[in-house]
Protein backbone atom coordinates (compact mmCIF):
# COMPACT_ATOMS: atom_id res chain seq x y z
CA UNK A 1 0.00 0.00 0.00
CA UNK A 2 1.34 3.50 -0.82
CA UNK A 3 2.77 5.33 2.20
CA UNK A 4 0.99 8.30 3.74
CA UNK A 5 2.31 11.33 1.91
CA UNK A 6 4.27 14.07 3.65
CA UNK A 7 1.62 16.58 2.54
CA UNK A 8 -1.10 14.55 4.24
CA UNK A 9 0.92 14.47 7.49
CA UNK A 10 1.72 18.17 7.57
CA UNK A 11 -1.05 19.98 5.69
CA UNK A 12 -4.02 21.66 7.35
CA UNK A 13 -6.32 19.71 5.03
CA UNK A 14 -6.78 16.27 3.51
CA UNK A 15 -6.97 16.65 -0.27
CA UNK A 16 -9.25 14.03 -1.82
CA UNK A 17 -9.75 13.49 -5.55
CA UNK A 18 -13.19 12.21 -6.61
CA UNK A 19 -13.04 10.54 -10.01
CA UNK A 20 -16.61 9.45 -10.63
CA UNK A 21 -19.00 9.52 -13.62
CA UNK A 22 -21.11 12.39 -12.32
CA UNK A 23 -23.45 12.18 -15.29
CA UNK A 24 -25.01 9.15 -13.59
CA UNK A 25 -27.38 9.39 -10.64
CA UNK A 26 -25.67 6.62 -8.66
CA UNK A 27 -22.35 8.49 -8.74
CA UNK A 28 -24.00 11.70 -7.56
CA UNK A 29 -25.64 9.74 -4.73
CA UNK A 30 -22.22 8.37 -3.75
CA UNK A 31 -20.95 11.94 -3.58
CA UNK A 32 -23.87 12.90 -1.33
CA UNK A 33 -22.79 10.12 1.02
CA UNK A 34 -19.19 11.40 0.96
CA UNK A 35 -20.39 14.92 1.77
CA UNK A 36 -22.60 13.59 4.57
CA UNK A 37 -19.73 11.66 6.15
CA UNK A 38 -17.38 14.68 6.13
CA UNK A 39 -19.82 17.52 6.79
CA UNK A 40 -19.22 17.83 10.54
CA UNK A 41 -15.44 17.76 10.32
CA UNK A 42 -15.53 20.35 7.51
CA UNK A 43 -17.79 22.59 9.58
CA UNK A 44 -16.03 22.36 12.93
CA UNK A 45 -12.42 21.27 12.39
CA UNK A 46 -9.86 24.03 12.90
CA UNK A 47 -7.58 22.96 10.05
CA UNK A 48 -4.43 23.42 12.16
CA UNK A 49 -1.31 21.70 10.94
CA UNK A 50 -0.15 18.98 13.33
CA UNK A 51 3.28 17.53 14.08
CA UNK A 52 4.80 15.64 11.20
CA UNK A 53 4.18 11.88 11.48
CA UNK A 54 1.24 12.11 13.90
CA UNK A 55 -1.32 9.98 12.09
CA UNK A 56 -3.92 9.68 14.83
CA UNK A 57 -5.08 13.24 14.28
CA UNK A 58 -5.77 12.88 10.55
CA UNK A 59 -9.43 12.44 11.39
CA UNK A 60 -9.55 15.95 12.85
CA UNK A 61 -8.70 17.71 9.62
CA UNK A 62 -11.25 18.93 7.10
CA UNK A 63 -11.28 17.40 3.64
CA UNK A 64 -10.86 19.38 0.44
CA UNK A 65 -12.47 17.78 -2.62
CA UNK A 66 -11.70 18.10 -6.28
CA UNK A 67 -13.95 16.37 -8.81
CA UNK A 68 -12.58 15.01 -12.07
CA UNK A 69 -15.42 14.53 -14.53
CA UNK A 70 -15.61 12.50 -17.70
CA UNK A 71 -13.80 9.29 -16.73
CA UNK A 72 -15.10 7.56 -19.84
CA UNK A 73 -13.43 7.91 -23.21
CA UNK A 74 -9.81 8.91 -23.74
CA UNK A 75 -9.21 10.56 -20.37
CA UNK A 76 -6.31 8.63 -18.86
CA UNK A 77 -3.61 11.08 -20.00
CA UNK A 78 -5.59 14.05 -18.64
CA UNK A 79 -6.19 12.22 -15.36
CA UNK A 80 -2.49 11.51 -14.94
CA UNK A 81 -1.64 15.19 -15.50
CA UNK A 82 -4.41 16.25 -13.09
CA UNK A 83 -3.04 14.04 -10.32
CA UNK A 84 0.44 15.56 -10.76
CA UNK A 85 -0.91 19.14 -10.73
CA UNK A 86 -3.28 18.83 -7.77
CA UNK A 87 -1.34 16.18 -5.79
CA UNK A 88 -4.23 14.64 -3.80
CA UNK A 89 -3.61 12.76 -0.55
CA UNK A 90 -6.20 10.11 -1.45
CA UNK A 91 -8.52 9.10 -4.26
CA UNK A 92 -12.08 7.75 -4.42
CA UNK A 93 -12.88 6.52 -7.90
CA UNK A 94 -14.44 4.13 -10.36
CA UNK A 95 -11.98 2.20 -12.56
CA UNK A 96 -13.33 0.65 -15.73
CA UNK A 97 -10.17 -0.40 -17.59
CA UNK A 98 -6.63 -1.71 -17.10
CA UNK A 99 -5.31 1.48 -18.68
CA UNK A 100 -6.94 3.63 -15.99
CA UNK A 101 -5.84 1.21 -13.27
CA UNK A 102 -2.24 1.84 -14.32
CA UNK A 103 -2.76 5.61 -13.91
CA UNK A 104 -3.89 5.07 -10.31
CA UNK A 105 -1.03 2.70 -9.66
CA UNK A 106 1.50 5.27 -10.85
CA UNK A 107 -0.09 8.00 -8.73
CA UNK A 108 1.10 6.14 -5.60
CA UNK A 109 -1.75 7.44 -3.47
CA UNK A 110 -4.25 5.58 -1.28
CA UNK A 111 -7.14 4.59 -3.58
CA UNK A 112 -10.68 3.41 -2.79
CA UNK A 113 -12.38 1.86 -5.81
CA UNK A 114 -16.17 1.90 -6.07
CA UNK A 115 -18.39 -0.34 -8.17
CA UNK A 116 -17.41 -3.51 -9.93
CA UNK A 117 -16.43 -2.83 -13.52
CA UNK A 118 -13.54 -5.33 -13.32
CA UNK A 119 -13.36 -8.83 -11.85
CA UNK A 120 -10.08 -8.34 -9.98
CA UNK A 121 -8.56 -5.23 -8.43
CA UNK A 122 -5.43 -4.48 -6.46
CA UNK A 123 -7.16 -1.52 -4.79
CA UNK A 124 -9.42 -1.65 -1.72
CA UNK A 125 -13.08 -1.61 -2.72
CA UNK A 126 -16.58 -0.77 -1.51
CA UNK A 127 -19.13 -2.45 -3.77
CA UNK A 128 -22.89 -2.64 -4.19
CA UNK A 129 -24.35 -6.11 -3.64
CA UNK A 130 -25.32 -6.84 -7.24
CA UNK A 131 -26.45 -10.38 -6.41
CA UNK A 132 -28.89 -9.03 -3.82
CA UNK A 133 -30.05 -6.48 -6.41
CA UNK A 134 -30.92 -9.25 -8.88
CA UNK A 135 -32.72 -11.18 -6.15
CA UNK A 136 -34.76 -8.10 -5.22
CA UNK A 137 -35.79 -7.63 -8.86
CA UNK A 138 -36.92 -11.25 -9.07
CA UNK A 139 -39.00 -10.99 -5.90
CA UNK A 140 -40.64 -7.81 -7.17
CA UNK A 141 -41.95 -9.66 -10.22
CA UNK A 142 -42.70 -12.96 -8.47
CA UNK A 143 -44.95 -11.07 -6.05
CA UNK A 144 -46.95 -9.90 -9.07
CA UNK A 145 -47.59 -13.39 -10.36
CA UNK A 146 -45.47 -13.39 -13.52
CA UNK A 147 -44.48 -16.63 -15.28
CA UNK A 148 -42.43 -15.12 -18.10
CA UNK A 149 -39.22 -13.20 -17.34
CA UNK A 150 -36.42 -11.51 -19.24
CA UNK A 151 -33.20 -9.66 -18.47
CA UNK A 152 -31.53 -6.85 -20.44
CA UNK A 153 -27.85 -6.09 -19.83
CA UNK A 154 -24.33 -6.61 -21.11
CA UNK A 155 -22.13 -9.67 -20.56
CA UNK A 156 -18.82 -7.80 -20.43
CA UNK A 157 -19.72 -5.73 -17.33
CA UNK A 158 -19.45 -7.82 -14.16
CA UNK A 159 -22.09 -5.82 -12.27
CA UNK A 160 -24.59 -6.37 -15.11
CA UNK A 161 -23.82 -10.07 -15.33
CA UNK A 162 -24.17 -10.56 -11.57
CA UNK A 163 -27.52 -8.77 -11.50
CA UNK A 164 -28.80 -10.88 -14.40
CA UNK A 165 -27.55 -14.19 -13.03
CA UNK A 166 -29.05 -13.57 -9.59
CA UNK A 167 -32.33 -12.49 -11.20
CA UNK A 168 -32.50 -15.74 -13.19
CA UNK A 169 -31.34 -18.00 -10.34
CA UNK A 170 -33.85 -16.56 -7.87
CA UNK A 171 -36.71 -17.16 -10.31
CA UNK A 172 -35.60 -20.73 -10.99
CA UNK A 173 -35.29 -21.44 -7.27
CA UNK A 174 -38.75 -19.97 -6.56
CA UNK A 175 -40.46 -22.19 -9.12
CA UNK A 176 -38.58 -25.29 -7.92
CA UNK A 177 -39.67 -24.60 -4.34
CA UNK A 178 -43.21 -23.95 -5.48
CA UNK A 179 -43.27 -27.26 -7.36
CA UNK A 180 -41.88 -29.12 -4.35
CA UNK A 181 -44.53 -27.65 -2.03
CA UNK A 182 -47.27 -28.77 -4.42
CA UNK A 183 -45.71 -32.18 -5.06
CA UNK A 184 -45.79 -31.39 -8.77
CA UNK A 185 -42.43 -31.63 -10.51
CA UNK A 186 -43.87 -30.26 -13.75
CA UNK A 187 -44.71 -26.96 -12.06
CA UNK A 188 -41.00 -26.11 -11.91
CA UNK A 189 -41.00 -25.80 -15.71
CA UNK A 190 -44.03 -23.49 -15.83
CA UNK A 191 -41.99 -20.36 -16.44
CA UNK A 192 -39.78 -18.96 -19.17
CA UNK A 193 -36.61 -16.87 -19.04
CA UNK A 194 -34.93 -14.93 -21.84
CA UNK A 195 -31.94 -12.62 -21.86
CA UNK A 196 -30.56 -9.88 -24.05
CA UNK A 197 -26.90 -9.63 -23.19
CA UNK A 198 -26.44 -12.06 -20.30
CA UNK A 199 -23.92 -14.35 -22.02
CA UNK A 200 -20.78 -13.59 -23.97
CA UNK A 201 -22.16 -15.47 -26.99
CA UNK A 202 -25.10 -13.08 -27.31
CA UNK A 203 -24.00 -11.51 -30.60
CA UNK A 204 -27.26 -9.59 -31.29
CA UNK A 205 -26.94 -7.86 -27.92
CA UNK A 206 -23.33 -6.87 -28.60
CA UNK A 207 -24.26 -5.44 -32.00
CA UNK A 208 -27.34 -3.61 -30.71
CA UNK A 209 -25.64 -2.01 -27.72
CA UNK A 210 -22.85 -0.73 -29.92
CA UNK A 211 -25.20 0.61 -32.58
CA UNK A 212 -26.92 3.95 -33.05
CA UNK A 213 -29.90 4.91 -30.90
CA UNK A 214 -32.27 4.17 -33.79
CA UNK A 215 -30.87 0.69 -34.42
CA UNK A 216 -30.71 -0.08 -30.72
CA UNK A 217 -34.37 0.91 -30.26
CA UNK A 218 -35.36 -1.29 -33.20
CA UNK A 219 -33.44 -4.27 -31.75
CA UNK A 220 -34.96 -3.69 -28.31
CA UNK A 221 -38.48 -3.50 -29.71
CA UNK A 222 -38.08 -6.61 -31.84
CA UNK A 223 -36.74 -8.52 -28.83
CA UNK A 224 -39.61 -7.41 -26.59
CA UNK A 225 -42.15 -8.33 -29.29
CA UNK A 226 -40.68 -11.85 -29.51
CA UNK A 227 -41.18 -12.62 -25.82
CA UNK A 228 -44.24 -14.49 -24.44
CA UNK A 229 -46.75 -12.16 -22.78
CA UNK A 230 -47.24 -10.87 -20.19
CA UNK A 231 -43.52 -10.64 -19.49
CA UNK A 232 -41.48 -9.10 -16.67
CA UNK A 233 -38.26 -7.44 -17.85
CA UNK A 234 -35.42 -6.41 -15.56
CA UNK A 235 -33.00 -3.91 -17.11
CA UNK A 236 -29.55 -3.72 -15.51
CA UNK A 237 -29.78 0.08 -15.25
CA UNK A 238 -32.28 2.89 -15.71
CA UNK A 239 -30.86 4.09 -19.01
CA UNK A 240 -31.65 0.78 -20.67
CA UNK A 241 -34.93 0.52 -18.74
CA UNK A 242 -36.16 3.87 -20.03
CA UNK A 243 -35.09 2.95 -23.59
CA UNK A 244 -37.00 -0.34 -23.29
CA UNK A 245 -40.15 1.50 -22.23
CA UNK A 246 -39.90 3.71 -25.30
CA UNK A 247 -39.10 0.77 -27.61
CA UNK A 248 -42.13 -1.13 -26.31
CA UNK A 249 -44.43 1.80 -27.06
CA UNK A 250 -42.98 2.21 -30.55
CA UNK A 251 -43.73 -1.47 -31.26
CA UNK A 252 -47.32 -1.22 -30.04
CA UNK A 253 -46.74 -3.02 -26.73
CA UNK A 254 -48.53 -1.81 -23.62
CA UNK A 255 -46.47 -1.12 -20.51
CA UNK A 256 -47.09 -2.67 -17.98
CA UNK A 257 -49.89 -4.99 -19.21
CA UNK A 258 -47.90 -6.64 -22.01
CA UNK A 259 -44.40 -5.81 -20.78
CA UNK A 260 -43.60 -4.78 -17.20
CA UNK A 261 -40.17 -3.13 -16.98
CA UNK A 262 -37.96 -2.58 -13.92
CA UNK A 263 -34.74 -0.54 -13.99
CA UNK A 264 -31.96 -0.10 -11.47
CA UNK A 265 -30.23 2.87 -9.74
CA UNK A 266 -33.41 4.97 -9.33
CA UNK A 267 -32.25 7.84 -11.52
CA UNK A 268 -35.36 9.91 -10.85
CA UNK A 269 -35.06 12.06 -13.96
CA UNK A 270 -34.71 9.08 -16.31
CA UNK A 271 -37.47 7.21 -14.50
CA UNK A 272 -39.93 10.10 -14.72
CA UNK A 273 -39.09 10.96 -18.35
CA UNK A 274 -40.15 7.44 -19.35
CA UNK A 275 -43.83 7.05 -20.13
CA UNK A 276 -45.19 5.34 -18.20
CA UNK A 277 -42.73 6.20 -15.39
CA UNK A 278 -40.12 3.52 -14.75
CA UNK A 279 -39.99 1.46 -11.56
CA UNK A 280 -36.43 1.11 -10.30
CA UNK A 281 -34.26 -0.45 -7.61
CA UNK A 282 -32.70 2.05 -5.24
CA UNK A 283 -29.16 0.86 -4.50
CA UNK A 284 -27.32 1.96 -1.36
CA UNK A 285 -25.19 4.53 -3.18
CA UNK A 286 -25.09 7.06 -0.33
CA UNK A 287 -24.09 4.28 2.08
CA UNK A 288 -21.28 3.37 -0.34
CA UNK A 289 -20.03 6.96 -0.23
CA UNK A 290 -20.12 7.02 3.56
CA UNK A 291 -18.22 3.74 3.78
CA UNK A 292 -15.67 4.99 1.23
CA UNK A 293 -14.78 7.90 3.53
CA UNK A 294 -14.19 5.53 6.43
CA UNK A 295 -12.05 3.21 4.31
CA UNK A 296 -9.96 6.01 2.81
CA UNK A 297 -9.24 7.44 6.24
CA UNK A 298 -8.14 3.99 7.37
CA UNK A 299 -5.72 3.85 4.42
CA UNK A 300 -4.45 7.36 5.17
CA UNK A 301 -3.59 6.20 8.69
CA UNK A 302 -1.44 3.48 7.15
CA UNK A 303 -3.79 0.59 7.90
CA UNK A 304 -4.69 -2.11 5.42
CA UNK A 305 -8.23 -2.72 4.20
CA UNK A 306 -9.92 -5.72 5.73
CA UNK A 307 -11.34 -8.72 3.90
CA UNK A 308 -13.77 -9.59 2.45
CA UNK A 309 -14.76 -6.60 0.31
CA UNK A 310 -17.75 -4.79 1.90
CA UNK A 311 -20.98 -5.22 -0.09
CA UNK A 312 -23.76 -2.68 0.39
CA UNK A 313 -27.27 -4.10 -0.03
CA UNK A 314 -29.91 -2.40 -2.19
CA UNK A 315 -32.51 -0.44 -0.26
CA UNK A 316 -35.81 -1.14 -2.01
CA UNK A 317 -37.83 -1.02 -5.22
CA UNK A 318 -39.36 2.37 -6.01
CA UNK A 319 -42.56 1.21 -7.69
CA UNK A 320 -43.88 3.37 -10.50
CA UNK A 321 -46.38 2.67 -13.25
CA UNK A 322 -44.12 0.47 -15.41
CA UNK A 323 -44.57 -2.51 -13.03
CA UNK A 324 -47.87 -1.57 -11.39
CA UNK A 325 -49.70 -4.66 -12.59
CA UNK A 326 -50.80 -8.14 -11.50
CA UNK A 327 -50.00 -10.87 -14.01
CA UNK A 328 -52.44 -13.30 -12.38
CA UNK A 329 -54.90 -15.23 -14.54
CA UNK A 330 -56.92 -16.66 -11.63
CA UNK A 331 -59.65 -14.04 -10.99
CA UNK A 332 -60.17 -15.03 -7.34
CA UNK A 333 -56.45 -14.83 -6.54
CA UNK A 334 -56.21 -11.51 -8.39
CA UNK A 335 -59.19 -10.10 -6.47
CA UNK A 336 -57.73 -11.25 -3.15
CA UNK A 337 -54.34 -9.75 -4.01
CA UNK A 338 -55.84 -6.39 -4.89
CA UNK A 339 -57.80 -6.34 -1.63
CA UNK A 340 -54.74 -7.30 0.42
CA UNK A 341 -52.57 -4.60 -1.12
CA UNK A 342 -55.20 -1.95 -0.47
CA UNK A 343 -56.13 -2.97 3.07
CA UNK A 344 -53.37 -5.09 4.66
CA UNK A 345 -52.00 -2.11 6.61
CA UNK A 346 -55.46 -1.47 8.07
CA UNK A 347 -55.28 -4.66 10.15
CA UNK A 348 -56.88 -6.92 7.54
CA UNK A 349 -57.35 -10.57 8.53
CA UNK A 350 -57.74 -13.58 6.22
CA UNK A 351 -61.32 -13.99 7.44
CA UNK A 352 -62.14 -10.43 6.39
CA UNK A 353 -60.43 -10.90 3.03
CA UNK A 354 -62.52 -14.04 2.29
CA UNK A 355 -65.61 -11.83 2.13
CA UNK A 356 -64.21 -10.40 -1.12
CA UNK A 357 -63.86 -13.72 -2.97
CA UNK A 358 -66.25 -16.56 -3.82
CA UNK A 359 -64.16 -19.56 -2.71
CA UNK A 360 -63.42 -21.11 0.66
CA UNK A 361 -60.20 -20.58 2.57
CA UNK A 362 -58.55 -23.93 1.79
CA UNK A 363 -59.21 -23.62 -1.95
CA UNK A 364 -57.95 -20.05 -2.07
CA UNK A 365 -54.81 -20.94 -0.14
CA UNK A 366 -54.04 -23.80 -2.51
CA UNK A 367 -54.53 -21.57 -5.56
CA UNK A 368 -52.51 -18.77 -3.93
CA UNK A 369 -49.57 -21.11 -3.39
CA UNK A 370 -49.84 -22.34 -6.97
CA UNK A 371 -49.69 -18.80 -8.37
CA UNK A 372 -47.42 -16.96 -5.90
CA UNK A 373 -45.69 -19.63 -3.87
CA UNK A 374 -47.16 -18.52 -0.52
CA UNK A 375 -50.49 -18.23 1.33
CA UNK A 376 -52.82 -15.20 1.67
CA UNK A 377 -51.69 -14.74 5.29
CA UNK A 378 -48.06 -14.62 4.20
CA UNK A 379 -48.97 -12.03 1.57
CA UNK A 380 -50.68 -9.86 4.21
CA UNK A 381 -47.56 -10.09 6.36
CA UNK A 382 -45.31 -9.27 3.38
CA UNK A 383 -47.29 -6.14 2.47
CA UNK A 384 -47.21 -4.93 6.08
CA UNK A 385 -43.49 -5.60 6.31
CA UNK A 386 -42.78 -3.62 3.13
CA UNK A 387 -44.79 -0.69 4.47
CA UNK A 388 -42.91 -0.89 7.78
CA UNK A 389 -39.56 -0.82 5.94
CA UNK A 390 -40.60 2.30 4.04
CA UNK A 391 -41.72 4.04 7.23
CA UNK A 392 -38.54 3.04 9.08
CA UNK A 393 -36.61 5.09 6.53
CA UNK A 394 -38.33 8.17 7.95
CA UNK A 395 -38.14 9.80 11.39
CA UNK A 396 -41.50 8.42 12.56
CA UNK A 397 -41.35 6.85 16.04
CA UNK A 398 -41.48 3.05 16.11
CA UNK A 399 -44.96 2.92 17.64
CA UNK A 400 -46.25 5.07 14.78
CA UNK A 401 -44.54 2.82 12.23
CA UNK A 402 -46.29 -0.18 13.78
CA UNK A 403 -49.70 1.49 13.69
CA UNK A 404 -49.39 2.73 10.11
CA UNK A 405 -48.18 -0.61 8.77
CA UNK A 406 -50.95 -2.69 10.33
CA UNK A 407 -49.17 -4.23 13.33
CA UNK A 408 -51.18 -4.25 16.54
CA UNK A 409 -48.24 -3.28 18.76
CA UNK A 410 -44.59 -2.25 18.42
CA UNK A 411 -43.67 -5.58 20.04
CA UNK A 412 -45.55 -7.51 17.34
CA UNK A 413 -43.78 -5.42 14.69
CA UNK A 414 -40.41 -6.21 16.27
CA UNK A 415 -41.12 -9.95 16.45
CA UNK A 416 -42.35 -10.15 12.85
CA UNK A 417 -39.55 -7.95 11.55
CA UNK A 418 -36.85 -10.02 13.26
CA UNK A 419 -38.33 -13.27 11.99
CA UNK A 420 -38.54 -12.13 8.36
CA UNK A 421 -35.42 -9.95 8.02
CA UNK A 422 -33.05 -11.19 10.71
CA UNK A 423 -32.79 -7.73 12.27
CA UNK A 424 -34.85 -5.55 14.58
CA UNK A 425 -36.72 -2.46 13.33
CA UNK A 426 -34.20 -0.25 15.15
CA UNK A 427 -31.26 -2.01 13.49
CA UNK A 428 -32.92 -1.63 10.07
CA UNK A 429 -33.42 2.08 10.71
CA UNK A 430 -29.78 2.50 11.71
CA UNK A 431 -28.68 0.92 8.44
CA UNK A 432 -31.18 2.37 5.98
CA UNK A 433 -32.82 5.28 7.77
CA UNK A 434 -32.09 9.01 7.56
CA UNK A 435 -28.63 8.36 9.07
CA UNK A 436 -27.63 4.86 7.95
CA UNK A 437 -25.33 2.35 9.60
CA UNK A 438 -22.57 3.05 7.11
CA UNK A 439 -22.49 6.60 8.48
CA UNK A 440 -21.42 5.16 11.81
CA UNK A 441 -18.23 4.08 10.10
CA UNK A 442 -17.45 7.69 9.23
CA UNK A 443 -14.75 9.47 11.22
CA UNK A 444 -15.85 11.25 14.38
CA UNK A 445 -15.79 15.05 14.26
CA UNK A 446 -13.10 16.97 16.08
CA UNK A 447 -13.72 17.53 19.76
N, C-alpha and C positions, 0 to 999 in steps of 0.2 A: 504494500500500500504506500502511496506517495507520502512523504513526510509533511508535517504541518509547516507551512511556509513561514519565513521570518516576518513577512508582512502581517500574517494572521496573528502572530504572537505579540506584535508590537503596535499594530494599528489601533485606532479608536473604534474601528468598525470591522465587521466581517463582510467581505465583498462576495456576493453570490451571483453567479451567472445562471439565468434561466433560459434554457434552449428547448423550447416547446412549440409545437405547431398551434399557435394561438388562434388560427382560423377555425379550429374545432372547439366545440363546446366543452368536451371533456378536459382539454388542456386548460381552458379558462377556469373550469371548476377546480382543477388541481392548483392553479395559482391562487384562487380564493382560499383554499386550505392552507397554502404556504403563508399568505398574508395573515390569516386567522392565528396561525401558530406563532407568529413573530410580532403580532400587533402590540402586546403589552411591553415587550422588551424595547421595541422601537419608540414607544411612547414615554417610557419611564427610565430607561437606561441612560447613564450620564455620558457614555462614550469616552471615558477617560482611558488613556493608554496605561497598560499594566506592565509589570516587570517582565522582561524578556524571558520566555520559557515557562511562564506560569499558565498552564493549560486549564486549570480548574475554573478560571474566571472567564473563559471564552463565552460561557452562556450568559454573561452579564452584558455583553456588548450588543448594540443594535446591528441589524443587518442592512446592508445596502444592496439593492437588486439592480441588475441590468438584464433586459430581455432581448435575446437575439431571435428575430422572427425569420420565418421562411426556411426551415430546416430541410425542406424537400427541394429536389432539383440539384443544381450544381453549386452547392453552398459551402463545401468543405474548405476550400481555400480561403474564403472570406471568414469562416469561423476560426480557422487557425490564426489569421491575422488579428481578429477581434480579441482572442484570448491573450495574445502577446501585448496588444495595446492596453487592454483594461486590467489584465493580471488579476483575475478573481482568486479568492481563497478556496472556493469550492464551487461545484457545478451540479445543478439538477437538470436532467435532460431526458430526451427520448432519442435512442440511437436505432436507426433503421438499416444501416449497412456497415459492412466491414471497413469501408473507406472512412466513414465518420468515426467508427470506433478507434481507428488509428490516430485521428486528430485528438481525441480525448486522451489516448494513451500518451501521446507526445506532450500534452499540456502538463502532465505530471502534477495534477491537482486531485483532491478527493472528489469522486464522482458518484452521484446517486442516479441510477438509470430507472426510468419509469416506463411501464408498459412493455409488452412482450413482442417486439417485432422480430427478434432473433431467438433461436433455440438456446444457445449458450452465450454467456457473457462473463467477462472477467471482472465486471464492476458490480458493486452491491446494488440490489434491486428492491423496489417496492412494486408489486404487481396487482392488478385486479384479478379476482378469481373468475377466470373465463369459463371454467367448467361449471361453477355454480350459476353463472349467467345463463348458460345453455339449459341447465336444469330448470331454472326459473321460467324461461321461455316455454319449455315443454309443459310445465305445470299450468301455466296460464291458458294454454290451448286445451289441455286435457280436461280442465275444469269446465270448459265450454262444450264438451262433448264431441270434439272433432275425431274423425277416423282417418283423414287424409292430411298429410303434413309435408312440408317442403322447407328447405334451407337455401338461402342465397348468400354466398360469400366468396372468398378466394382461397385456394389451397396453399398459396405460397406465404401467407401471413399466419403465423402460429396462433395468434389470438383469434382469428377468424376460424381456423380449423378446430381449435379447442371448443369454441362456442358451438359450432356445427356438430361435432362429434358428441358432445354432452347432450345436446338437444335430441339427436337421434337415439342415443343409448337410453336416455330417460324414457322416451316414448316406447321403445322396445320393451324395456323392463316393466313399464306400467301395464302393457297389454299381456305380457307373460303372467304377471301376478294376478291380473283380472281373470285370465283363463284358468289359472290354478285354483282360484277361489270358487269358480263356477264348476270345476271339474270338467272343463271343456277345452281340450287341447287345441281345437280348431279356432277358438276365439282369439288365440294369440296372433293368428295371421289376418285378423279382420281389420287391418290398417295398412296404409301405404305410406311410403316415404320416398321423396325425390330430392335431389340436390342440384344446385347450379353453382359449381365451384367448390365442392367439398373435397374432391380428389384431384391429384396432380394430372390424371389422365383426362380431365374434363376439358377437352380442346375448345368446344363452343363457348364455355365460360371465359377461357383465356382470351379468345378472340373478341368476345363481346365487351369485356371489361377494358380492353385496350383500344376499343374503337371509338368513333365519334359518338356524341350524345344521341344523335338520331338513330344510328345503327344499334347502339346499346339499348335504347328504348324499344326498338323493334324486336330485338332478341329477347328482352325481358317479357314483352307482351306475348310473343309466340310461345315462350316457355310457360307462362301462367295459363294461357289458353289450353295447353296440352295436358294440364294436370286434372285429375278427377275432382269433382266439386261436391260439396263445399270443401275448400282446402285452407289450411292454416299455414301461413308462410312466415318464417322467422328470418329477417334480414340481419346480417352481422353488424350493421351500423345504420344510423338514421339517414345518411345520404342515400344509400341503396334502398332503404325502406321507402323514403319519399318518392324516389324514382319508380319503384315498383307500383306504388299507388297510382301515379300518373300513367304508367304503361298499362295498367289494368283498365283504367277508364278509357284510354285511347283504343283498346281492343274490345270495348263493349262489355267488360266484366264489372259487376257490381261489388263494391267494397263497403261492408264486410260480408254480404250475403253469399256471394260466389267465392271471393278470396278475402280472407281476414289476414291482415299484415301487421307484424310487430317489428319495430326497430330496436335499436340499442344505443345508449348514451344520453337519451332524453335531451337532445338539442332542441330546445323549445321553439326556436324560430323555424327550423326545418319541419318539425312536427306540426306546427300550426299552419305553415304554408301549404302542406299537403291537404288535398280535399278528397275524402274526409280526413280530418286531423289524425295523425299517426300515433298509435300507442307505442310506448317505448320503455325499455328497461333503464332505470336510473342506477348507474354504477356508483360506487363509493369514491368518486374522484376527489372530493374535498378531503375525505379521510386519507387518501393516498398522499395528497399534498402535505397534510399535517404530519403523517408518518415520515415523509421524506425529510422534513426539517429535523426531526429527532435523529434520524439516521445520519444525516450530514453532520450534525453537531458531534455525534459519536465519532465519526471519522476525523473531524477536525481536532478532537482531543487525542487522536492517535490510537483509538481502539478499533478493532476489527468488527465487521458486520457479523452478526450471528447467522446460524443456519437453522432451519431452512429459510428460503426467501419468504418474507411476509406476503400473504395473499389477502386482499381486501374484498369482502363479499359484496355483491350487489345489494342495493337497498330495497327496491320494489319495482313493480310494473306500474307506470303511469298510464292508466287506461283511458284511451280516447276512442273516437268513433270507429277507427279502422278495425278494432277487434270487439266492438260492443255487439256481440251476437251470440246466440245459442245454436250450435250445429247439432241439435237433438231431434231425431225423427219421431220418437215416441211422444205423442201429445200430452200424455199424463205426466211424464217425467219433465217435459218442458214447462208445463204449467206449474208443477211443484217447484222447479228451479226458480222460475220468475218470482213466485211468491216468497220463497226463502230469501232471495237476494233483495227484495224490497222490505221484508219485515223481520229478518233474523235478529237485527239489533234492537228490536222492540220487545225482546223476550219471547219470541215465537217458540212454541213447542211442536213436536211432531203431531200430536193430537189435533192441535189447531190447524196445522197445515193440511191434514187429511180432509178437512171440510172443503178444501178448494179442488180436490180431485175426486174421480168417480170410482176408484179402486180401493181395496182394503190395504192395510199397512203391510202385511207380508208380501203381497203381490208387488206393491210399489217399491218396497225395499229390494226385492229380487231384480226388478227392472232397473232400478237406480244403479245397483252394483254392475249390472250388465253394460250400462251405458257409460257410467262415470268411474266405476271401480270402488265406490264407497256408498254408504247408506245416507238417507235424508238427514239423520241426526248428525252424522259426521259433516255433511255439507253445511248445516246450521252452525256447527262449531267452527268450521273453516271460515265462513263469512264473518262471524263475530271476531275471530282471531285477526283477520286481515284488517278489520276496522280498528281493532285495538292497536295494532302495529302503526297504523297511520296516525292515530291520536297520540301515541307515545312519542312520535316525532315532533310534537308540539309541547308547549309549556303547561298543558292542562294537568291538574293534580290527578293522582292515580285513581282516586275514588270517582272522579268525573269521567275518566277514561272507561272505567268499568261500567258505569251507568250508561254512557253513550254507545257502548259496543254490545250491550245486551247481557252483561254478566250481572248476576244478582248482587254480588258483593265484591269488594277488592280482593278478598281472600280466594274467592272462586276464580276470579281472573288470574291471580297468581298461580294457582294450582293448574289450571288449564294451560296457561302460557308456558309453564315449566315443562309440563308433559309433552307439549307439541313442538316446542322450540329448543328445549334444553337449557333455557336461561329464564331468569325472572324478568318481570316487566321493568324493574329498575335497571337491571343489567342491560336490557335491550335499549332503554332510553340513553344510558351512558354511551353506548356504542353508536347509535344511529340518531339520537335526538339532537336538539339545537347545539349542544356541545358534545360531540361524539367521543368514544373511548380513545380513538387515535389521538385526539387532542391532549389526552392525559400523558401521551408520550412526548409532547412538546416541552422544550426547556422551560423551567420556571423563570418568571421575571426577576429582575434584580431586586434585592431587598432595600 
